[in-house]
Amino acid sequence: QVQLVESGGGLVQAGGSLRLSCAASGNFFAIEPMGWYRQPPGKQRELVATVTVGGTTNSADSVKGRFTVSRDNAKNTVYLQMNSLKPEDTAVYYCYTRVLSTLRDRYMDYWGKGTLVTVSS
């Protein structure tokens, strides 16, 4: 019913930058929060940053000052600008969103398939 398509992952040297994008499509009445989680090698999935429809952000301490999450509500798209990347940022990054169903009777959570970000030393 809802699909999230991430793009922008890749290989970058430490100190470099990448911008991830995630576009939501499908059948829904409205998108509520959107954001990013990541799963480093050998670790559990963790929050990176989220942003509400009103623009309120919530970011992990490990990325504050380096990563910026934003959204374009008209395009149903969320972005993650990643600057000053560190090797420990290496992970599969997953787009996340919560949507209100077309019938406006329930909220549903969706995850993208993930995009790999690799930061070399």
Phi, psi and chi 1 to 4 in degrees:
 res  aa     phi    psi   chi1   chi2   chi3   chi4
   1 GLN       -  -36.2 -171.7  171.8   19.1      -
   2 VAL  -131.0  135.6  176.5      -      -      -
   3 GLN  -126.1  136.9 -174.9  172.3    2.3      -
   4 LEU  -115.0  127.5  -58.0  176.4      -      -
   5 VAL  -119.2  114.4  179.4      -      -      -
   6 GLU   -92.5  152.7  -57.3  111.7  -33.7      -
   7 SER  -152.5  161.0   63.1      -      -      -
   8 GLY   108.8   -7.8      -      -      -      -
   9 GLY   -71.1  165.7      -      -      -      -
  10 GLY   163.4 -163.3      -      -      -      -
  11 LEU  -103.8  132.5  175.5   65.1      -      -
  12 VAL  -145.3  150.5   65.0      -      -      -
  13 GLN   -78.5  153.3  -66.8   86.7    1.0      -
  14 ALA   -53.7  136.0      -      -      -      -
  15 GLY    92.4  -10.7      -      -      -      -
  16 GLY   -84.5 -172.8      -      -      -      -
  17 SER  -134.1  152.3  -61.9      -      -      -
  18 LEU  -144.1  153.8  -74.2  173.5      -      -
  19 ARG  -125.5  122.6 -172.3  166.1   93.1  142.0
  20 LEU   -95.5  144.6  -54.4 -177.2      -      -
  21 SER  -128.3  149.4  -60.9      -      -      -
  22 CYS  -143.7  120.0  174.4      -      -      -
  23 ALA  -109.3  131.7      -      -      -      -
  24 ALA   -99.7  138.0      -      -      -      -
  25 SER  -143.3  161.2   62.0      -      -      -
  26 GLY   128.5 -156.7      -      -      -      -
  27 ASN  -106.0  111.4  -62.2  -45.8      -      -
  28 PHE  -159.8  155.8   49.2   84.3      -      -
  29 PHE   -81.3  -41.4  178.3   75.5      -      -
  30 ALA  -159.5  152.3      -      -      -      -
  31 ILE   -98.7  132.3  -65.2  179.6      -      -
  32 GLU   -94.8 -120.1  -63.1  -60.8  -38.6      -
  33 PRO   -73.8  153.2   28.0  -35.7      -      -
  34 MET  -133.1  157.7  -61.7 -175.4   74.6      -
  35 GLY   176.3 -163.2      -      -      -      -
  36 TRP  -134.0  137.5  -61.9   91.0      -      -
  37 TYR  -123.0  164.4  -70.1   71.6      -      -
  38 ARG  -144.5  156.7   68.5 -174.2 -178.4 -173.8
  39 GLN  -130.1  101.3 -173.3  166.3   12.3      -
  40 PRO   -68.7  161.0  -17.1   31.7      -      -
  41 PRO   -57.4  128.5  -24.7   34.7      -      -
  42 GLY    74.6    9.0      -      -      -      -
  43 LYS  -125.3  170.0  -64.1 -176.4  177.9 -179.0
  44 GLN   -80.6  158.4  -60.9  -65.0  108.1      -
  45 ARG   -64.2  139.5 -173.7  176.0  -62.0 -173.0
  46 GLU  -137.8  155.3   62.7 -174.4   20.0      -
  47 LEU   -67.4  137.2  169.6   72.9      -      -
  48 VAL  -104.1  -63.1  177.8      -      -      -
  49 ALA  -165.4  146.9      -      -      -      -
  50 THR  -132.4  159.7   58.6      -      -      -
  51 VAL  -143.3  134.5   56.2      -      -      -
  52 THR   -84.1  170.9   68.6      -      -      -
  53 VAL   -61.3  -28.1   66.9      -      -      -
  54 GLY   -84.7   -3.9      -      -      -      -
  55 GLY    98.8    3.0      -      -      -      -
  56 THR   -74.0  130.0  -59.5      -      -      -
  57 THR  -110.9  154.9   60.5      -      -      -
  58 ASN  -141.2  119.4  178.8   36.3      -      -
  59 SER  -127.8  150.4  -59.1      -      -      -
  60 ALA   -67.9  146.8      -      -      -      -
  61 ASP   -58.8  -31.9  -70.5  -19.1      -      -
  62 SER   -67.7  -17.2   60.1      -      -      -
  63 VAL  -116.5   -5.0  -53.8      -      -      -
  64 LYS   -59.1  135.5  -73.7 -174.6 -177.3  -61.0
  65 GLY    86.5  -11.8      -      -      -      -
  66 ARG  -118.6  -39.1  -60.1 -172.7  -60.8  118.4
  67 PHE  -107.9  144.1  -67.3    8.5      -      -
  68 THR  -130.8  124.8  -58.5      -      -      -
  69 VAL  -101.4  140.3   63.7      -      -      -
  70 SER  -149.7  169.2   61.0      -      -      -
  71 ARG  -145.9  154.2   64.9 -169.7  -70.7  164.7
  72 ASP  -118.8  100.9 -174.4  -26.8      -      -
  73 ASN   -64.1  -33.7  -69.2  -31.1      -      -
  74 ALA   -64.3  -29.7      -      -      -      -
  75 LYS  -102.2    0.6  -62.8  179.9  179.0  179.0
  76 ASN    50.9   46.7  -68.4  -32.5      -      -
  77 THR  -129.7  139.9  -60.3      -      -      -
  78 VAL  -118.9  145.6   62.7      -      -      -
  79 TYR  -124.1  154.2  -54.4   93.3      -      -
  80 LEU  -134.7  106.1 -175.7   67.7      -      -
  81 GLN   -87.3  119.0  178.9   65.2   47.9      -
  82 MET  -114.1  115.6  -55.7 -175.6  -66.4      -
  83 ASN  -116.8  162.9  -61.0  -36.0      -      -
  84 SER    49.5   49.1  -58.9      -      -      -
  85 LEU   -64.8  144.2  -77.7  160.6      -      -
  86 LYS  -118.7  155.7  -55.8  174.8 -178.9  178.9
  87 PRO   -54.5  -33.8  -29.3   37.0      -      -
  88 GLU   -70.7   -7.3   51.2  -97.4   43.6      -
  89 ASP   -80.0   -8.9  -65.6  -41.1      -      -
  90 THR   -58.8  124.6  -64.8      -      -      -
  91 ALA  -176.3  167.2      -      -      -      -
  92 VAL   -86.6  124.5  176.5      -      -      -
  93 TYR  -100.6  129.7  -75.7   70.1      -      -
  94 TYR  -114.8  130.6  -64.0   91.4      -      -
  95 CYS   -78.9  143.8 -179.0      -      -      -
  96 TYR  -134.5  144.3  159.7   82.5      -      -
  97 THR  -151.7  154.2 -169.1      -      -      -
  98 ARG  -117.3  129.7  168.4  167.4  -74.5 -167.2
  99 VAL  -122.2  154.2  -54.9      -      -      -
 100 LEU   -92.5  129.7  179.4   61.6      -      -
 101 SER   -62.9  161.4   68.2      -      -      -
 102 THR   -55.9  -37.6  -58.2      -      -      -
 103 LEU   -81.9   -1.8  -63.5  178.2      -      -
 104 ARG    60.7   31.0  -53.7  163.6 -148.3  176.6
 105 ASP  -110.1   -7.4   59.9  -15.4      -      -
 106 ARG  -162.8  158.9   66.6 -171.1 -172.3  -81.5
 107 TYR  -101.3  147.8  -70.1   94.8      -      -
 108 MET  -135.5  139.1  -59.9  177.0  -68.4      -
 109 ASP  -100.0  138.4  -65.3  -24.3      -      -
 110 TYR  -134.2  148.9  -70.4   92.0      -      -
 111 TRP  -126.8  141.8  -63.6   86.7      -      -
 112 GLY   -75.7  172.6      -      -      -      -
 113 LYS   -79.4  -13.4  -69.5 -177.5  169.1   58.6
 114 GLY   100.2  150.3      -      -      -      -
 115 THR  -134.7  135.1 -175.6      -      -      -
 116 LEU   -85.3  129.6  178.0   62.8      -      -
 117 VAL  -115.3  122.6  172.0      -      -      -
 118 THR  -120.7  123.5  -57.8      -      -      -
 119 VAL  -112.9  117.4 -175.8      -      -      -
 120 SER   -90.7  152.9   62.2      -      -      -
 121 SER   -76.5      -  -59.2      -      -      -
